Amino acid sequence: MQRILIAVFLIITITHSAIAQNTYDFLRLDPSPRAAALAGSYVANTDDPNVVFYNPAGIVSLEENPISLSYFKHLVDINSASIAYSQNFESIGRFAAGIQYINYGSFTKSNELGERLGEFNASEIAILVGYGGALDENFHYGANVKFIYSGIEEYYSTGMAVDLGMQYLWLEQGWNFGISIQNLGSQIKTYFSAREDLPLNVQIGFSKKLQHMPFEFFFAFNKLNQDEGGFSERFSNITAGGEFRLSNVIRLRLGYDNEKRKELKVGTTAGLAGFNLGLGIITNGYNIDYSFSSLGSIGAMHRFGITTQI
């Protein structure tokens, strides 16, 4: 536990100066419907290959060779998909691979006079390879290397980043603790002359399985690297979620995102903005997941996914 506290202090100190993030923001989206239903509180997860997108240390606890495919319908005609896979190699450790893709649809191309010249598309993709290992039975670590591509019409930008993570598992009591740094890197090729920062994110969180109830609680502090008016304000970007095991087949999930709740407030009301709902069905070796994420008066996002062993 002492090592975890020291690591928390070092991570926050190292990333203190990283404030502006304004490119490749699609990396902030939750690719997994299960993670989205839990409001992205996934830094301490240990049983889903999609954890590689949140904390590469989480892949160490995975079993066999899980693969997960996810799709979600964003607003208007924006669509996104992801894939995650993990495999263990004896005496070496566990590896994972993942892809995040988003397509923003078609846009009208016009000249300075407003004359229509045709259409163009915009899309972004990130491809990662991760590795995880164990220092001992309870203390796991992991790292991803990530290539990022963003294209708008004939213009494009590329970047490289790494994700770093650690987890401490208190197995006897059902506690998992996680720390991760996501998207620590830089652009290789910029769109124009200005170099933009990547969406760096420092997360600290935990999960807890209750001993006398079929329920697991998830919680995370997010964007601890951002300076938002004081040290205490860093801890306002919280997410929390819960997963109810209604039976051996059905899982019900709820999640709350405090930052989205504040950002999507219109006037004096935010409606259901920041709230998430999800359903999981486990049958014949397949985990089928769905999530609904409210954006208040703006709309909602729907995600679908399937996970299995190969």
C-alpha positions in Angstrom: 0.0 0.0 0.0 2.9 2.4 0.7 4.2 1.9 -2.8 0.8 2.8 -4.2 0.8 6.1 -2.2 4.3 7.0 -3.3 3.4 6.3 -6.9 0.3 8.5 -6.7 2.4 11.4 -5.5 5.0 10.9 -8.2 2.4 10.7 -11.0 0.6 13.9 -9.9 3.9 15.7 -9.6 5.3 14.7 -12.9 2.1 15.6 -14.8 1.4 18.9 -12.9 2.3 21.1 -15.8 0.2 19.3 -18.4 -2.9 21.4 -18.8 -4.0 22.0 -22.4 -5.4 19.0 -24.3 -7.0 19.8 -27.7 -6.2 17.0 -30.2 -7.1 13.3 -30.6 -9.9 13.9 -28.1 -11.6 10.7 -29.4 -9.2 8.9 -27.0 -11.3 10.2 -24.1 -14.4 8.3 -25.3 -15.3 5.0 -23.6 -14.9 2.3 -26.2 -16.5 -0.5 -24.1 -20.2 -0.6 -23.3 -19.5 -2.1 -19.9 -17.0 0.6 -19.0 -19.3 3.3 -20.3 -22.2 2.0 -18.2 -19.9 2.4 -15.2 -19.1 5.9 -16.3 -15.5 5.0 -17.3 -14.5 4.0 -13.7 -12.4 1.2 -15.1 -8.9 1.9 -13.8 -9.1 -1.0 -11.3 -10.9 -3.5 -13.5 -9.3 -6.9 -13.8 -11.7 -9.2 -15.8 -12.3 -7.4 -19.2 -9.8 -7.1 -22.1 -11.1 -3.6 -22.7 -9.2 -2.6 -19.5 -6.1 -2.2 -21.7 -7.7 1.1 -22.9 -7.8 2.4 -19.2 -5.0 0.7 -17.3 -2.6 -1.8 -19.0 -1.8 -3.4 -15.6 -5.4 -4.8 -15.6 -4.6 -7.3 -18.3 -2.4 -9.3 -15.9 -5.4 -10.8 -14.2 -7.2 -11.9 -17.4 -7.7 -15.6 -18.1 -7.2 -17.5 -21.4 -7.3 -15.4 -24.6 -10.3 -13.0 -24.4 -11.3 -10.8 -27.3 -13.9 -8.0 -27.3 -15.6 -6.2 -30.1 -17.6 -2.9 -29.5 -19.5 -0.4 -31.5 -21.2 2.8 -30.4 -23.5 5.2 -32.1 -22.6 8.8 -31.3 -24.6 11.9 -32.1 -25.7 12.7 -35.7 -23.8 10.3 -38.0 -20.7 9.8 -35.9 -19.8 6.2 -35.4 -17.1 4.4 -33.5 -15.8 0.9 -33.0 -13.1 -0.9 -31.1 -11.4 -4.2 -30.6 -9.3 -5.6 -27.7 -7.5 -8.9 -27.4 -5.1 -10.3 -24.9 -2.9 -13.4 -24.7 -0.5 -14.8 -22.1 2.9 -16.1 -23.1 4.6 -18.4 -20.6 7.7 -17.0 -18.8 7.2 -13.7 -20.7 4.0 -12.2 -19.5 0.7 -11.1 -20.9 0.3 -9.0 -24.0 -2.7 -7.1 -25.4 -3.6 -5.3 -28.6 -6.3 -2.8 -29.2 -7.8 -0.5 -31.8 -10.0 2.5 -31.4 -11.6 4.0 -34.5 -14.1 6.8 -35.0 -15.7 8.2 -38.2 -17.2 11.6 -38.2 -19.3 11.2 -41.3 -19.3 13.3 -44.5 -19.0 17.0 -44.8 -19.7 19.5 -47.6 -16.6 20.9 -49.2 -16.9 24.5 -50.4 -14.6 27.3 -51.5 -14.4 30.8 -50.1 -17.4 31.9 -52.2 -19.6 29.2 -50.7 -19.6 27.2 -53.9 -20.0 23.4 -53.3 -17.0 21.4 -54.5 -18.1 18.0 -53.2 -17.7 16.1 -50.0 -15.0 14.9 -47.7 -14.7 12.6 -44.7 -12.9 12.8 -41.3 -11.8 9.9 -39.1 -9.3 9.0 -36.4 -7.7 5.7 -35.3 -5.4 4.6 -32.5 -3.6 1.2 -32.5 -1.9 0.0 -29.3 0.2 -2.9 -28.1 0.4 -3.5 -24.4 2.3 -5.7 -21.9 1.6 -6.5 -18.3 3.5 -8.2 -15.6 3.5 -9.0 -11.8 6.0 -7.9 -9.2 4.2 -10.2 -6.8 0.8 -11.8 -6.3 -0.8 -8.5 -5.5 1.1 -5.8 -7.3 0.8 -5.6 -11.1 2.1 -3.2 -13.7 1.6 -2.6 -17.4 2.4 -0.3 -20.3 1.0 0.4 -23.8 2.7 1.9 -26.9 0.1 3.7 -29.1 0.2 5.0 -32.6 -2.5 7.6 -33.5 -3.7 8.9 -36.9 -6.2 11.7 -37.5 -7.3 12.6 -41.0 -9.6 15.4 -42.4 -9.9 15.5 -46.2 -6.3 15.5 -47.5 -4.9 16.8 -44.2 -3.6 14.4 -41.5 -1.8 14.3 -38.3 0.0 11.5 -36.5 1.2 10.9 -32.9 2.8 8.5 -30.6 1.9 7.9 -26.9 2.4 5.5 -24.1 0.0 4.4 -21.3 1.4 3.4 -17.9 -0.4 1.7 -15.1 -0.2 -0.1 -11.8 -2.7 -2.1 -9.8 -2.7 -3.4 -6.2 -5.1 -6.3 -5.5 -6.3 -6.9 -1.9 -7.8 -10.3 -2.9 -9.0 -11.4 0.6 -11.1 -8.3 1.0 -12.3 -7.9 -2.6 -10.5 -4.5 -3.1 -8.6 -3.5 -6.3 -6.7 -0.2 -6.5 -5.5 1.2 -9.8 -3.4 4.1 -11.1 -2.8 5.0 -14.7 -1.3 7.7 -17.0 -3.0 7.7 -20.4 -1.8 9.3 -23.6 1.6 10.5 -22.5 3.2 11.5 -25.8 3.4 14.0 -28.6 2.4 14.6 -32.2 4.8 13.3 -34.9 3.2 15.3 -37.7 1.0 18.2 -37.0 -1.9 19.4 -39.1 -0.4 22.8 -39.5 2.5 24.6 -37.8 1.1 24.6 -34.3 1.9 21.6 -32.2 -1.0 20.4 -30.0 -1.0 18.4 -26.8 -2.5 15.0 -26.5 -5.4 14.3 -24.1 -3.2 13.3 -21.1 -5.2 11.8 -18.3 -4.1 10.7 -14.8 -6.5 8.4 -13.1 -6.7 6.9 -9.6 -9.5 4.6 -8.6 -10.7 1.4 -6.9 -13.2 -1.3 -7.1 -14.8 -3.3 -4.3 -16.8 -6.5 -4.4 -19.2 -6.7 -1.5 -18.9 -9.9 0.5 -22.6 -10.5 1.3 -24.2 -8.9 -1.7 -23.8 -9.7 -5.5 -22.6 -6.1 -6.2 -19.3 -4.5 -7.2 -18.6 -0.8 -6.8 -16.3 1.2 -9.0 -14.9 4.7 -8.4 -12.2 6.9 -10.0 -10.7 10.3 -9.8 -9.9 11.5 -13.4 -7.8 14.2 -15.0 -5.7 14.7 -11.9 -3.0 16.3 -14.1 -5.2 19.3 -15.0 -5.0 22.6 -13.1 -8.5 23.8 -12.6 -8.2 26.5 -10.0 -6.6 24.7 -7.1 -5.5 21.3 -5.8 -8.9 20.4 -4.4 -10.5 21.1 -7.8 -8.5 18.3 -9.3 -10.7 15.9 -7.4 -14.0 17.2 -8.7 -13.8 15.0 -11.9 -15.1 11.9 -10.3 -16.9 8.9 -11.8 -18.6 6.1 -10.0 -20.5 3.0 -11.0 -22.0 -0.2 -9.8 -22.6 -3.7 -11.2 -25.4 -5.9 -9.9 -25.2 -9.6 -10.5 -28.9 -10.4 -10.8 -28.2 -14.0 -11.7 -25.5 -16.1 -13.4 -26.7 -14.7 -16.7 -27.8 -11.0 -16.2 -25.8 -8.0 -15.0 -27.3 -4.6 -14.4 -25.0 -1.5 -14.4 -25.3 2.1 -13.3 -22.8 4.9 -13.6 -22.4 8.6 -12.8 -19.9 11.1 -14.4 -19.7 14.3 -12.4 -17.7 16.2 -15.0 -20.2 15.5 -17.8 -23.0 16.5 -15.4 -21.5 19.9 -15.0 -20.4 20.4 -18.6 -23.8 19.5 -20.1 -25.9 21.6 -17.8 -28.2 23.9 -19.7 -29.5 26.8 -17.7 -30.4 25.5 -14.3 -31.0 21.9 -15.3 -28.9 19.1 -16.7 -31.6 16.5 -17.1 -30.1 13.0 -16.9 -26.7 14.2 -18.3 -23.8 12.3 -16.7 -25.9 9.2 -15.9 -25.3 5.9 -17.6 -27.2 2.6 -17.7 -26.1 -0.8 -18.9 -27.1 -4.4 -19.3 -24.9 -7.5 -19.6 -26.0 -11.0 -20.6 -23.6 -14.0 -20.2 -24.6 -17.0 -22.3 -22.8 -19.9 -24.0 -19.4 -18.4 -23.4 -20.3 -14.9 -24.7 -20.7 -11.7 -22.8 -23.1 -9.4 -24.6 -23.2 -5.8 -23.3 -25.3 -2.7 -24.0 -25.1 0.8 -22.5 -27.0 4.0 -22.6 -25.2 7.3 -21.8 -27.3 10.4 -21.4 -26.0 13.8 -22.7 -29.0 15.6 -21.3 -30.9 17.8 -23.8 -28.2 17.1 -26.5 -29.1 13.5 -26.8 -27.6 10.1 -25.9 -25.1 7.5 -26.9 -25.8 3.8 -27.4 -23.0 1.2 -27.2 -23.0 -2.5 -28.0 -20.3 -5.1 -27.5 -19.5 -8.8 -27.3 -16.7 -10.5 -25.5 -15.6 -14.1 -25.7 -12.6 -16.5 -25.5 -10.7 -17.7 -28.6 
